[in-house]
Amino acid sequence: ITKQCFVIYVVHGLEYHVCQPISIQGSNHPFIIVINCICIISFQVTHYKQYPPNTTKVYSYFECRAKKTESTKIQKVKYDKTVFYGLQYILHKYLKGKVVTPQKITEAKEVYREHFQDDVFNEKGWEYILEKYDGHLPIEIKAVPEGSVIPRGNVLFTVESTDPECYWLTNWVETILVQIWYPITVATNSREQKKILARYLLETSGNQDKLEYKLHDFGYRGVSSQETAGIGASAHLVNFKGTDTVAGICVIKKYYGTKDPVPGFSVPAAEHSTITAWGKDHEKDAFEHIVRQFPNVPVSIVSDSYDIYNACEKIWGEDLRSLIESRSADAPLVIRPDSGDPLDTVLKVLEILGRKFCTTENSRGYKVLPPYIRVIQGDGVDINTLQEIVAGMKKHRWSIENVGFGSGGALLQKLTRDLLSCCFKCSFVVTNGLGLNVFKDPVADPNKRSKKGRLSLHRTPTGDFVTLEEGKGSLEENGPDLLHTVFRNGVILKTYTFDEVRDNAKIRDCDLEESVD
Amino acid sequence: MAAQDFNILLATDSYKITHYKQYPPNVSKVYSYFECRRKRGGTQFSEIVFFGLQYLLKKYLSGRVITEEKIQEAKVFYQMHFRQTVFDEEGWRKVLEKYDGRLPIRIKAVPEGKIIPRGNVLFTVENTDPDFFWLTNYIETMLVQMWYPISVATISREFKKILAKHLKATSGSLEGLDFKLHDFGYRGVSSQESAALGGAAHLVNFCSTDTVAGLLMAQRYYGCPMAGFSMPAAEHSTIISWGRSREKEAFESMLDQFPTGPVSVVSDSYDIFKACRHIWGDKLKERVIERSEDSCLIIRPDSGDPAETLIEVIKILEECFGCSLNSQGFKVLPSYLRIIQGDGIDLNSVDEILEKLSDEGWSAENVFFGCGSALLQKLNRDTLNCAFKCSYVEINGKGMDVYKQPVTDPSKGSKRGLLSLRRNSDDFIETVERGVGKPEEDMLVIVFENGSIVQEYTLEEIRKNARLLEDYMAPSQHNQDEPKSLEPHQKHIMNGVH
């Protein structure tokens, strides 16, 4: 035992383990530490507890783990940084205020008795929360501001129990908090696609006009539930403004708020049924009718019901050409292919339209269709095919001004918790008044090692982010902790508007520095 | 009845707001259908489990779903969203006035739980009043989300086939099959609602789950008081909080806390192999062997290559605890000891793991599996090519079969006309197009009409419909002209070869 309070555990008199310095609650007297350790060894464990007896605090954190070792499959997109988004929704919807009532406790007790065929539910624990806190959760959550773009492998939020009786609560809420992987992943993947579009748009046109409308959310029908649609669509709107997934706008209005009346927009568009209902021989009539219905706003017409190339060449390019040419630049016809290889189809459609409607060359030397006609590719678009299409267009000297994209399943559904390795782990506990840094470190997977002790997030002098472990962040020389308390004991203490979220997540010049080819 | 604060007018793709202006003049009926299209080139999943429609009907579509407040809310919203007036206020007010806010729609569907080959109609939707032709495809967005419970139930059942095959082969019986795949997916799914729906879909095939939301869903929407079970289990925090040098104490505490009933203990926090050999197999060995078969210890690895880790773990446990041979000549650990592999599990790895175990002489009885994202999240609408398409319209009183047939992708072609589903004379299920199907043969049943649910199913009935048949792949479940659609292991089962 030294003055710096290294703790020596005596395990049945057989082994000595010297642990790292820890914070001690209650006393600095070294002798008491040894006595407390001996008491742990002989302590009788009681029911419901898997944590060490006399645990009074469990402290856990969330991160998008960095991959330290190369995985076998080579990922084209690196996802080095993640957009932190979605905690506010979870706090408002599920964690704030009075979340427990006597009825809920009774219901839970019955459900769990049947489910486990045994009485294992911690009824007393929940009754304590009901009585002492009027059903408010005695936990504290500190988090990075929403919209922040943070490199992988850093702490994003921490959760700890604020009442010694409720140490078990920290990881009770893990399941619900880990679902934040979804809005984080949608927002991150959406932003990476924005970077690709921004680079190619800038390169082929000299500016980034309408960038925020270049990737439209088509994903409502392809997600697993209404709730997922709302969360995912709102995450996409962190980066873009075009969406057909109405539910996302409702989530933003209810849980974040914007200064504008709505954060996302759409345009009239056809679907296959509104074309095919006219009959195979009347595709031209369908096209004409719909175009005439919406003369003053952009209108998108799916054109592949029978033969996309014929539709472009003959119907749009000849039969209805003068109708299209009379449209203004604010109200273009947007032709939508919806089948076939995405890149091949886009190039062939552009080639046909270029022949029929002529093109001009912009200031960067790339071809642009007349302002009254554009193309939207909304089938088979994911981050990889998006990259392929814009690269292919550039190669064939087409400006990205000509196209917009729609993405459904890939934007909102084809994602898992593994993409950004999102996880929640315990890093610190207090047992018998003694703080202990805890972690896992599986021999078979270094990637799964977790962080130790109390954590904080800081900026280095060079502007990078760093996570400090083992409570080192509390030392003044490390600067302020970027994690703010957002929730304590049932009350939301800090909120962000969607405008702030968008601002934090915006693309900066340094994000575009990567070369286009 | 449908949720009060849910506004169905805001639960559709934006562009559908504009479709009432796009249909041909004098259209009086729009009839659409849903299928899991067949993809050319041999499908991995040749048959699907139909499940989940009752949830959508009860939660979102039945009863009085339109009110004046909701119309006003939608009107204001779409004005801003489209930056112009395009919302069909009058059309929706007519629904309110004529039908008291109930939807004049008819939905016919295959009974829930039924196993249907790909490429067949699963449900049809049509308006029941000529004024509301635009309503059929307005609700497409919501109905197409059926892809999810169908896909989860289907994938879950595919797991069951693999597990059944190996269990039968290495132990001679299917005892305990319903508990072999545990749902670990709650945290890895995209929302609470998806957890509930996916969790319930898994319970069509199995009885073990940690996704509590699924149990409640099955209770509230499918009449099953308790659809699934679980057991006390450790997580890493409850082990590592004891400190690195006290993993044994943490393990022992688990055995103390839960002396009866099965208990699962994650054992890879630091070194799974040492934990098995030195802690379970040595320091705590006495405590383990005193447990009964009903209170077995289930060791959980959670990292490393799933198959290799499992083989090494089972070998260590064999050394420490011994094993016996079952009636089929495969090795089984003592009844107080089992393993659950809950990391990296998907359809391929489960098959691979059980194959390797069997090669090494081990019965599938030794292992349980837990599956998270592969069960509930790693799926999308393309997994089973789920689509909703218009196949028939009436204009000026005249019916017309309609379809799409893109030259750029023949597999995206849609069915034509009024549809029905039947078993043909060879006992294969097939879709009859162009309205020539005989009503008495039609397997599609009216489930929803004008705001009311007219046919319901309980989880018990659904489970019965979805059960694996004795020989797993009865010929009647496949179209005869596509024998290639049987995967290799299925052909083996049919031929009695393993």
Interface residues (C-beta under 8 A of the other chain):
Chain A: Y9 V11 E15 H17 C19 I41 V45 H47 Y48 K49 Q50 Y51 P52 T55 V58 S60 Y94 V111 E114 H115 F116 Q117 D118 V120 N171 E174 T175 I176 V178 Q179 W181 Y182 F218 Y220 R221 G222 V223 S224 S225 Q226 E227 T228 I231 G232 T243 D244 T245 V246 A247 I249 C250 P261 V262 G264 F265 S266 V267 P268 A269 A270 E271 H272 S273 T274 I275 T276 A277 W278 G279 K280 H282 D285 A286 H289 I290 Q293 F294 N296 V297 S300 D304 S305 Y306 D307 I308 Y309 N310 P337 D338 S339 G340 T345 G408 G409 Q413 K414 L415 T416 R417 D418 F424 K425 C426 V429 T431 L436 V438 F439 K440 D441 P442 V443 A444 D445 K448 S450
Chain B: F6 L10 A11 T12 D13 S14 Y15 K16 T18 H19 K21 Q22 Y23 P24 V27 V30 S32 Y60 F77 M80 H81 F82 R83 Q84 V86 N137 E140 T141 M142 V144 Q145 W147 Y148 Y186 R187 G188 V189 S190 S191 Q192 E193 S194 A195 L197 G198 V212 L215 L216 P225 M226 G228 F229 S230 M231 P232 A234 E235 H236 S237 T238 I239 I240 S241 W242 G243 R244 S245 R246 E249 A250 S253 M254 D256 Q257 F258 T260 G261 D268 S269 Y270 D271 I272 F273 K274 D302 S303 G304 D305 T309 G372 S373 Q377 K378 L379 N380 R381 D382 F388 K389 C390 V393 I395 M400 V402 Y403 K404 Q405 P406 V407 T408 D409 K412 S414
